[in-house]
Amino acid sequence: MQIITHFIAGKRDEGTGTRQGPVYDPSTGARCATVAFAPATDVDRAVTCAADAVPAWSDMTPLARARVLFRFKALLERDMDVLAGTITREHGKTLDDARGEITRGIEVVEFACGSPHLLRGDFTAQVGHGVDAYSVRHPLGVCAIITPFNFPAMVPMWMFPIALACGNTVVLKPSEKDPGASLLLADLLREAGLPDGVFNVVQGDKVAVDALLTHPLVAAVSFVGSTAIGDYVYRTATAHGKRAQALCGAKNHMVVMPDADLDACVSALMGAAYGAAGERCMAVSVAVAVGGVGEALVSRLVSAISALRIGSGLDPQSDMGPLVTQEHRARVVGFIDEGVREGATLVVDGRSFKPGGLESGFFLGASLFDHVRPEMTIYKEEIFGPVLCVMRVDTLDEAIRLVSDHDYGNGAAIFTRNGDAARIFSARAEAGMIGVNVPIPVPVAFHSFGGWKRSIFGDHDVYGMDGVAFYTRIKTTTVRWPAGLAQGTGFAMPVS
């Protein structure tokens, strides 16, 4: 059986620990690999190696670093199908969806290739008599990146290309559920010419995470995952003097106005709610039907769900694959059970679905609830599975209140033909990312990704200029040359 190892000092590293974890093919339920779990000593080796690599890497010109990333981008495009196949076999999502996540990751690499421009400083002449000032961005040092199972290639690439472009070194801790992609990314970076020690991977669980959060040589921590763990990561990292950002849970609403094109709405909801089996932080899990459109919307959703093709992610005919693990499937089923107990109307029940020939896989059919109320668990909690809740309100104001009153504020969308309604929603809905007739409003790489409220901890979003700001710190130098030196001793605050 394949052993998925660490990557330290430019090569795959078996580590010194004895603990391991299983990796499954979610479509068959069979164990397909074993992943090594790093003890604190292996994390220390990786961090120390990354710290040793900081001076030489940060001293390279931004252009030289960017050229490594240009080569990395070309290699990602060359090996996209290999990487997508690994993602699908370990995560379960369809191959098309895996290729899509790699493409979105490549967009961030492309943005990071512009680092010579992004890292330009500011200069002001004559801030005082004979005095000039300039500000320059400097790297932080070793950056730890902790990423989730749902996007094993894209989410790491939201972060490490910009961290590297800014002159930092990286230790990545990917999810132990689908860790194979992390080693392929490391191999491609090495092939692109990245010096040994600049990018490292440690596999593992909470032991590895805690070692990164508390290590004195780690300067910054980036995290994507659940809110409970994100809160812990942020608090622990900052308590140890580190810069930290944690992007967390979501409950994304899609508001359907009475004037919306219902066929377009249903198509959008099907992809946004059930794509990747709902295992997306930007999945739409709540449809808010405004002003009597609910009956027609639910009727059309039922018809669309009946045509949904669920099977192996490797089957090009599949629209949706399995969930990532049996434990996660059981968790999602528990939410469906709770929704029924609390009185929501289960219009479509996916709990008993099993595709022929794949009965041991971690499959769950699409489920649809109607008449969901704000106090229900299935509305308050992030389910992270193929479950869509429909809520009904009379007005746009009520819909905006639903979005804005929720603890999470990752994304929200409105479908309408009315520009005024769209403008009001965009201005007033309390979420970090807004879609107008766009169901999953994930910003492109030259903007930034980030939610509001308990969907994020920290002051910076990821990628875009927020990414550059997070992975650098400003140093401002004020200069006066000898010919302009003032005479005499001054004891007052200097002024221009």
C-alpha positions as a printed NumPy array, in Angstrom:
array([[  0.   ,   0.   ,   0.   ],
       [  1.23 ,   3.487,  -0.909],
       [  2.73 ,   5.477,   1.968],
       [  2.182,   9.231,   1.65 ],
       [  5.174,  10.893,   3.281],
       [  6.41 ,  14.364,   4.139],
       [  8.503,  16.667,   1.933],
       [ 11.443,  18.286,   3.701],
       [ 14.616,  19.906,   2.357],
       [ 13.705,  19.334,  -1.269],
       [ 12.829,  15.634,  -1.125],
       [ 10.219,  13.205,   0.094],
       [ 10.871,  12.278,   3.704],
       [  9.493,   9.234,   5.53 ],
       [  9.77 ,  10.962,   8.895],
       [ 10.598,   9.46 ,  12.256],
       [  7.107,   8.967,  13.659],
       [  5.225,   5.704,  14.018],
       [  1.674,   7.052,  13.856],
       [ -0.228,   6.752,  10.581],
       [ -3.708,   7.316,   9.179],
       [ -5.814,   5.743,   6.427],
       [ -6.635,   7.391,   3.093],
       [ -9.723,   6.087,   1.316],
       [-11.124,   6.051,  -2.192],
       [-14.566,   7.485,  -1.331],
       [-16.194,   5.934,  -4.403],
       [-15.371,   2.368,  -3.377],
       [-14.863,   2.757,   0.354],
       [-11.557,   0.913,   0.01 ],
       [ -8.378,   2.076,   1.682],
       [ -6.055,   3.3  ,  -1.057],
       [ -3.07 ,   4.679,   0.886],
       [ -1.568,   5.291,   4.29 ],
       [ -0.4  ,   8.725,   5.373],
       [  2.424,   9.289,   7.849],
       [  1.604,  11.499,  10.838],
       [  4.423,  13.839,  11.79 ],
       [  5.449,  14.06 ,  15.44 ],
       [  6.608,  17.422,  16.789],
       [ 10.222,  16.471,  16.063],
       [  9.532,  16.117,  12.33 ],
       [  7.638,  19.422,  12.315],
       [ 10.648,  21.007,  13.996],
       [ 12.933,  19.618,  11.277],
       [ 10.711,  21.057,   8.558],
       [ 10.403,  24.47 ,  10.204],
       [ 14.129,  24.647,  10.932],
       [ 14.876,  23.717,   7.333],
       [ 12.488,  26.435,   6.136],
       [ 14.08 ,  28.975,   8.494],
       [ 17.55 ,  28.118,   7.197],
       [ 16.319,  28.733,   3.635],
       [ 14.885,  32.192,   4.37 ],
       [ 18.046,  34.338,   3.947],
       [ 19.012,  33.083,   0.486],
       [ 15.441,  32.934,  -0.861],
       [ 14.438,  36.361,   0.444],
       [ 17.666,  37.825,  -0.924],
       [ 16.821,  36.697,  -4.453],
       [ 15.353,  39.383,  -6.655],
       [ 11.563,  39.408,  -6.951],
       [ 12.022,  38.775, -10.664],
       [ 14.066,  35.612, -10.006],
       [ 11.426,  34.323,  -7.597],
       [  8.694,  35.116, -10.116],
       [ 10.479,  33.132, -12.804],
       [ 10.327,  30.029, -10.597],
       [  6.569,  30.55 , -10.296],
       [  6.234,  31.02 , -14.062],
       [  7.856,  27.605, -14.544],
       [  5.639,  26.136, -11.817],
       [  2.547,  27.4  , -13.642],
       [  3.635,  25.689, -16.863],
       [  4.225,  22.426, -15.   ],
       [  0.78 ,  22.607, -13.376],
       [ -0.769,  22.931, -16.815],
       [  1.326,  20.029, -18.114],
       [  0.382,  17.706, -15.24 ],
       [ -3.174,  18.882, -14.632],
       [ -4.739,  15.51 , -15.41 ],
       [ -2.328,  13.662, -13.095],
       [ -3.069,  16.065, -10.258],
       [ -6.829,  15.998, -10.945],
       [ -6.845,  12.202, -10.919],
       [ -5.161,  12.135,  -7.522],
       [ -7.683,  14.616,  -6.127],
       [-10.635,  12.637,  -7.457],
       [ -9.377,   9.308,  -6.144],
       [ -8.811,  10.672,  -2.626],
       [-11.587,  13.267,  -2.343],
       [-14.32 ,  11.879,  -4.598],
       [-15.2  ,  14.996,  -6.591],
       [-15.586,  14.671, -10.341],
       [-12.587,  15.032, -12.623],
       [-14.043,  18.167, -14.198],
       [-14.454,  19.7  , -10.755],
       [-10.876,  18.718,  -9.83 ],
       [ -9.571,  20.346, -13.003],
       [-11.611,  23.418, -12.139],
       [-10.042,  23.765,  -8.702],
       [ -6.552,  23.431, -10.186],
       [ -7.374,  26.121, -12.738],
       [ -8.542,  28.497, -10.004],
       [ -5.312,  27.78 ,  -8.14 ],
       [ -3.284,  28.537, -11.255],
       [ -4.965,  31.948, -11.374],
       [ -3.33 ,  32.78 ,  -8.03 ],
       [  0.036,  31.551,  -9.315],
       [ -0.415,  33.893, -12.283],
       [ -1.137,  36.753,  -9.898],
       [  1.95 ,  35.905,  -7.845],
       [  4.07 ,  35.962, -11.011],
       [  3.479,  39.719, -10.989],
       [  5.326,  40.072,  -7.695],
       [  8.056,  42.394,  -9.059],
       [  5.278,  44.929,  -9.561],
       [  3.293,  43.989,  -6.446],
       [  6.306,  44.447,  -4.167],
       [  7.236,  47.919,  -5.381],
       [  7.733,  50.342,  -2.513],
       [  6.707,  53.977,  -2.079],
       [  9.068,  56.944,  -2.216],
       [  8.41 ,  60.524,  -1.202],
       [ 11.024,  63.2  ,  -1.813],
       [ 11.505,  66.182,   0.47 ],
       [  9.269,  65.129,   3.369],
       [ 11.359,  67.603,   5.321],
       [ 14.148,  70.018,   4.402],
       [ 16.698,  67.749,   2.706],
       [ 14.868,  64.658,   3.947],
       [ 13.397,  61.825,   1.82 ],
       [ 11.341,  58.793,   2.899],
       [ 10.662,  55.415,   1.36 ],
       [  8.675,  52.324,   2.379],
       [  9.554,  48.764,   1.368],
       [  7.779,  45.433,   1.894],
       [  9.837,  42.754,   3.639],
       [  9.059,  39.03 ,   4.007],
       [  8.008,  37.62 ,   7.36 ],
       [ 10.098,  34.427,   7.376],
       [  8.601,  30.953,   7.809],
       [  4.875,  30.76 ,   7.026],
       [  2.759,  27.779,   8.094],
       [ -0.233,  26.928,   5.897],
       [ -2.937,  24.563,   7.205],
       [ -5.509,  23.516,   4.63 ],
       [ -8.743,  21.46 ,   4.461],
       [ -9.807,  18.371,   2.55 ],
       [-12.333,  19.958,   0.201],
       [ -9.82 ,  21.691,  -2.104],
       [ -6.488,  19.887,  -1.668],
       [ -4.829,  21.81 ,  -4.526],
       [ -6.677,  25.116,  -4.827],
       [ -6.675,  26.233,  -1.196],
       [ -2.918,  25.713,  -0.698],
       [ -2.408,  27.63 ,  -3.951],
       [ -4.51 ,  30.484,  -2.575],
       [ -1.62 ,  31.03 ,  -0.19 ],
       [  1.803,  29.578,  -0.879],
       [  2.446,  31.195,  -4.319],
       [  2.048,  34.657,  -2.787],
       [  3.989,  33.725,   0.339],
       [  6.855,  32.457,  -1.841],
       [  6.704,  35.428,  -4.214],
       [  7.052,  37.765,  -1.236],
       [ 10.269,  36.037,  -0.161],
       [  8.968,  33.765,   2.592],
       [  9.475,  30.05 ,   3.021],
       [  6.578,  27.669,   3.648],
       [  5.605,  24.626,   5.688],
       [  2.3  ,  23.188,   4.422],
       [  0.145,  20.905,   6.581],
       [ -2.567,  19.505,   4.278],
       [ -5.625,  17.525,   5.306],
       [ -4.84 ,  13.957,   6.271],
       [ -7.985,  12.845,   4.389],
       [ -6.605,  13.565,   0.88 ],
       [ -2.899,  14.389,   1.219],
       [ -1.59 ,  13.082,  -2.117],
       [ -1.915,  16.372,  -4.003],
       [  0.427,  18.133,  -1.57 ],
       [  3.387,  15.971,  -2.58 ],
       [  2.667,  16.427,  -6.289],
       [  2.678,  20.213,  -5.785],
       [  5.987,  19.94 ,  -3.903],
       [  7.507,  17.821,  -6.683],
       [  6.479,  20.38 ,  -9.313],
       [  7.92 ,  23.264,  -7.314],
       [ 11.212,  21.412,  -7.056],
       [ 11.142,  20.726, -10.81 ],
       [ 10.46 ,  24.43 , -11.385],
       [ 13.75 ,  25.261,  -9.671],
       [ 12.596,  26.185,  -6.176],
       [ 15.612,  25.846,  -3.844],
       [ 15.579,  23.058,  -1.274],
       [ 13.928,  23.964,   1.994],
       [ 11.832,  26.828,   0.639],
       [  8.667,  24.687,   0.425],
       [  8.075,  21.808,   2.842],
       [  5.141,  19.521,   3.614],
       [  4.366,  17.825,   6.916],
       [  1.487,  15.352,   7.013],
       [ -0.468,  14.722,  10.157],
       [ -3.225,  15.701,  12.55 ],
       [ -3.587,  17.952,  15.591],
       [ -0.109,  17.041,  16.819],
       [  1.442,  18.572,  13.711],
       [ -0.913,  21.566,  13.794],
       [ -0.097,  22.377,  17.413],
       [  3.617,  22.061,  16.74 ],
       [  3.31 ,  24.637,  13.944],
       [  1.13 ,  26.994,  15.982],
       [  3.625,  27.115,  18.841],
       [  6.958,  26.831,  17.035],
       [  9.113,  29.905,  17.752],
       [ 10.474,  30.047,  14.173],
       [  7.036,  30.221,  12.537],
       [  6.175,  33.855,  11.831],
       [  2.703,  33.527,  10.313],
       [ -0.127,  31.001,  10.089],
       [ -2.788,  30.723,   7.374],
       [ -5.728,  28.388,   7.892],
       [ -8.887,  27.313,   6.07 ],
       [-11.383,  25.002,   7.742],
       [-14.234,  24.86 ,  10.248],
       [-15.038,  27.769,  12.545],
       [-14.392,  25.828,  15.75 ],
       [-10.905,  24.81 ,  14.654],
       [-10.24 ,  28.176,  13.004],
       [-11.01 ,  29.955,  16.269],
       [ -8.553,  27.659,  18.047],
       [ -5.883,  28.122,  15.382],
       [ -6.209,  31.908,  15.429],
       [ -6.179,  32.219,  19.206],
       [ -3.27 ,  29.82 ,  19.656],
       [ -1.137,  31.338,  16.897],
       [ -1.664,  34.925,  18.009],
       [ -1.071,  33.975,  21.648],
       [  2.366,  32.804,  20.498],
       [  3.103,  36.107,  18.779],
       [  2.341,  35.055,  15.218],
       [  0.476,  36.836,  12.464],
       [ -2.604,  34.723,  11.714],
       [ -5.566,  34.465,   9.372],
       [ -8.266,  31.803,   9.589],
       [-10.994,  31.431,   6.989],
       [-13.805,  29.375,   8.431],
       [-17.39 ,  28.158,   8.143],
       [-20.225,  29.402,   6.001],
       [-23.959,  29.334,   5.458],
       [-24.314,  30.881,   2.041],
       [-27.741,  32.149,   0.998],
       [-29.112,  32.581,  -2.501],
       [-32.072,  34.965,  -2.631],
       [-34.553,  34.261,  -5.433],
       [-36.695,  37.259,  -6.301],
       [-40.143,  36.91 ,  -7.95 ],
       [-38.844,  38.39 , -11.218],
       [-35.886,  35.998, -11.507],
       [-35.507,  33.524, -14.352],
       [-36.473,  30.337, -12.506],
       [-34.786,  28.005, -14.985],
       [-31.528,  29.897, -14.499],
       [-32.045,  29.876, -10.716],
       [-32.593,  26.118, -10.587],
       [-29.545,  25.433, -12.75 ],
       [-27.471,  27.703, -10.517],
       [-28.768,  26.132,  -7.309],
       [-28.152,  22.59 ,  -8.504],
       [-24.499,  23.288,  -9.222],
       [-23.95 ,  25.492,  -6.18 ],
       [-25.715,  23.21 ,  -3.679],
       [-24.794,  19.766,  -4.977],
       [-21.533,  20.265,  -6.857],
       [-18.676,  18.482,  -5.049],
       [-21.425,  16.903,  -2.89 ],
       [-21.838,  20.251,  -1.136],
       [-18.321,  20.059,   0.317],
       [-17.443,  23.661,  -0.526],
       [-17.112,  26.625,   1.798],
       [-18.918,  28.662,  -0.871],
       [-21.662,  26.101,  -1.545],
       [-25.164,  27.55 ,  -1.508],
       [-26.952,  25.726,   1.286],
       [-29.937,  28.074,   1.716],
       [-32.326,  29.24 ,  -1.007],
       [-34.497,  32.157,   0.123],
       [-37.687,  32.343,  -1.946],
       [-39.164,  35.853,  -1.9  ],
       [-42.791,  36.823,  -2.471],
       [-44.539,  33.594,  -3.36 ],
       [-41.967,  32.111,  -5.725],
       [-41.324,  29.192,  -3.358],
       [-43.786,  26.641,  -4.748],
       [-42.543,  26.951,  -8.32 ],
       [-38.908,  26.941,  -7.188],
       [-39.261,  23.788,  -5.075],
       [-41.216,  21.983,  -7.819],
       [-38.493,  22.651, -10.365],
       [-35.755,  21.678,  -7.917],
       [-37.424,  18.315,  -7.301],
       [-37.464,  17.623, -11.039],
       [-33.823,  18.647, -11.416],
       [-32.698,  16.504,  -8.483],
       [-34.395,  13.463, -10.013],
       [-32.135,  13.878, -13.058],
       [-28.932,  14.288, -11.012],
       [-26.318,  11.691, -11.944],
       [-24.414,  10.474,  -8.881],
       [-21.486,   8.096,  -9.186],
       [-17.727,   7.748,  -9.173],
       [-15.871,  10.977,  -9.742],
       [-13.797,   9.157, -12.354],
       [-16.955,   8.535, -14.427],
       [-17.282,  11.442, -16.88 ],
       [-21.081,  11.044, -16.73 ],
       [-21.242,  11.83 , -13.008],
       [-22.554,  15.208, -11.833],
       [-21.778,  14.491,  -8.193],
       [-19.5  ,  12.06 ,  -6.401],
       [-19.386,  10.661,  -2.85 ],
       [-18.533,  12.384,   0.409],
       [-14.936,  12.277,   1.548],
       [-15.217,   9.747,   4.408],
       [-17.753,   7.45 ,   6.016],
       [-17.552,   9.543,   9.199],
       [-18.394,  12.722,   7.334],
       [-21.298,  10.99 ,   5.582],
       [-22.666,   9.946,   8.978],
       [-22.357,  13.529,  10.212],
       [-24.378,  14.869,   7.269],
       [-27.017,  12.164,   7.722],
       [-27.264,  13.261,  11.347],
       [-28.129,  16.779,  10.229],
       [-30.854,  15.452,   7.921],
       [-32.286,  13.39 ,  10.778],
       [-32.266,  16.489,  12.988],
       [-34.041,  18.561,  10.321],
       [-36.846,  16.011,  10.186],
       [-37.119,  15.946,  13.997],
       [-37.312,  19.738,  14.15 ],
       [-40.196,  19.878,  11.675],
       [-38.705,  20.923,   8.348],
       [-40.327,  19.339,   5.289],
       [-37.956,  16.804,   3.728],
       [-39.066,  17.015,   0.106],
       [-36.222,  14.881,  -1.291],
       [-34.475,  12.35 ,   0.96 ],
       [-31.006,  11.221,  -0.192],
       [-30.122,   9.118,   2.852],
       [-30.761,   5.724,   1.277],
       [-29.094,   6.391,  -2.068],
       [-26.485,   3.861,  -3.236],
       [-25.227,   3.696,  -6.837],
       [-25.169,   0.277,  -8.405],
       [-21.812,  -1.451,  -8.095],
       [-20.493,   1.077,  -5.561],
       [-22.512,   0.122,  -2.512],
       [-19.486,   0.406,  -0.221],
       [-18.728,   3.976,  -1.287],
       [-19.472,   7.014,   0.846],
       [-22.395,   8.168,  -1.272],
       [-25.308,  10.287,  -0.161],
       [-28.074,  11.412,  -2.476],
       [-29.126,  15.024,  -2.831],
       [-31.571,  16.133,  -0.121],
       [-33.973,  19.071,  -0.198],
       [-35.731,  20.657,   2.775],
       [-38.598,  23.142,   2.498],
       [-40.197,  25.431,   5.093],
       [-36.962,  25.721,   7.065],
       [-37.049,  28.184,   9.96 ],
       [-34.196,  30.261,  11.446],
       [-34.19 ,  28.422,  14.776],
       [-33.574,  25.014,  13.165],
       [-30.2  ,  23.293,  13.456],
       [-30.021,  22.668,   9.705],
       [-30.206,  26.438,   9.21 ],
       [-27.842,  27.488,  11.968],
       [-25.062,  24.964,  11.338],
       [-22.811,  24.4  ,   8.337],
       [-23.787,  20.942,   7.037],
       [-21.067,  20.64 ,   4.37 ],
       [-22.955,  18.068,   2.349],
       [-25.544,  17.752,  -0.447],
       [-28.396,  19.316,   1.539],
       [-30.3  ,  22.408,   0.362],
       [-32.68 ,  24.296,   2.648],
       [-35.49 ,  26.43 ,   1.226],
       [-36.856,  29.32 ,   3.296],
       [-39.768,  31.542,   2.363],
       [-40.111,  35.27 ,   3.041],
       [-42.401,  38.002,   1.764],
       [-39.936,  40.802,   1.039],
       [-36.37 ,  41.589,   0.054],
       [-35.877,  43.287,   3.422],
       [-36.696,  40.013,   5.193],
       [-34.252,  38.143,   2.969],
       [-31.489,  40.642,   3.728],
       [-32.19 ,  40.284,   7.452],
       [-31.801,  36.503,   7.187],
       [-28.412,  36.891,   5.518],
       [-27.235,  39.587,   7.889],
       [-28.463,  37.988,  11.123],
       [-26.655,  34.688,  10.549],
       [-23.444,  34.034,  12.486],
       [-21.618,  33.278,   9.247],
       [-20.988,  35.822,   6.523],
       [-18.961,  34.148,   3.815],
       [-21.016,  34.655,   0.646],
       [-24.528,  35.558,  -0.471],
       [-26.207,  35.852,  -3.857],
       [-29.334,  37.364,  -5.355],
       [-31.052,  36.339,  -8.576],
       [-33.187,  39.098, -10.066],
       [-33.79 ,  41.195, -13.156],
       [-34.232,  44.305, -10.995],
       [-31.103,  46.433, -10.796],
       [-32.388,  48.398,  -7.81 ],
       [-33.013,  45.204,  -5.818],
       [-29.548,  43.945,  -6.704],
       [-27.977,  47.243,  -5.68 ],
       [-29.778,  47.292,  -2.325],
       [-28.846,  43.678,  -1.626],
       [-25.191,  44.21 ,  -2.539],
       [-24.954,  47.219,  -0.249],
       [-26.823,  45.858,   2.761],
       [-26.243,  42.108,   2.929],
       [-23.605,  41.392,   5.576],
       [-21.33 ,  38.966,   3.771],
       [-17.819,  39.305,   2.431],
       [-18.583,  38.088,  -1.094],
       [-21.735,  38.967,  -3.037],
       [-23.092,  37.484,  -6.241],
       [-25.653,  39.113,  -8.5  ],
       [-27.036,  36.359, -10.745],
       [-23.813,  34.508,  -9.844],
       [-24.415,  31.648,  -7.376],
       [-20.842,  31.101,  -6.116],
       [-19.195,  34.547,  -6.043],
       [-15.585,  33.458,  -5.481],
       [-13.463,  36.47 ,  -6.5  ],
       [-10.775,  36.189,  -9.138],
       [ -7.172,  36.123,  -7.987],
       [ -6.466,  39.833,  -8.334],
       [ -9.251,  40.604,  -5.865],
       [ -9.357,  38.867,  -2.462],
       [-11.327,  36.011,  -0.893],
       [-12.755,  36.418,   2.584],
       [-15.943,  36.454,   4.587],
       [-17.329,  38.466,   7.479],
       [-18.366,  37.667,  11.043],
       [-17.52 ,  34.112,  12.19 ],
       [-16.458,  33.139,   8.691],
       [-13.039,  34.697,   9.287],
       [-10.614,  35.444,  12.1  ],
       [ -7.927,  37.999,  11.386],
       [ -7.59 ,  41.243,   9.494],
       [ -6.611,  39.983,   6.039],
       [ -8.372,  38.021,   3.325],
       [ -6.422,  35.57 ,   1.176],
       [ -4.77 ,  36.217,  -2.193],
       [ -4.952,  39.487,  -4.106],
       [ -3.337,  42.481,  -2.473],
       [ -4.602,  41.307,   0.915],
       [ -2.376,  38.27 ,   0.438],
       [  0.613,  40.464,  -0.33 ],
       [ -0.145,  42.577,   2.748],
       [ -0.46 ,  39.486,   4.973],
       [  2.808,  37.901,   3.85 ],
       [  4.888,  41.102,   4.13 ],
       [  5.586,  43.805,   6.662],
       [  6.369,  47.424,   5.916],
       [  9.662,  49.06 ,   6.745],
       [  9.865,  52.838,   6.258],
       [ 13.243,  54.566,   6.04 ],
       [ 13.722,  58.313,   6.488],
       [ 16.947,  59.638,   4.929],
       [ 18.99 ,  62.802,   5.203],
       [ 22.491,  62.997,   3.749],
       [ 25.37 ,  64.914,   5.391],
       [ 25.047,  68.049,   3.273],
       [ 21.577,  68.64 ,   4.665],
       [ 22.315,  67.954,   8.349],
       [ 20.854,  70.487,  10.749],
       [ 23.209,  72.392,  13.03 ],
       [ 22.965,  72.182,  16.777],
       [ 21.182,  69.837,  19.168],
       [ 17.401,  69.633,  19.052],
       [ 15.279,  68.401,  21.943],
       [ 11.834,  69.048,  20.494],
       [  9.869,  66.668,  18.231],
       [ 11.318,  67.205,  14.719],
       [  9.031,  68.895,  12.213],
       [  9.447,  69.648,   8.529]])
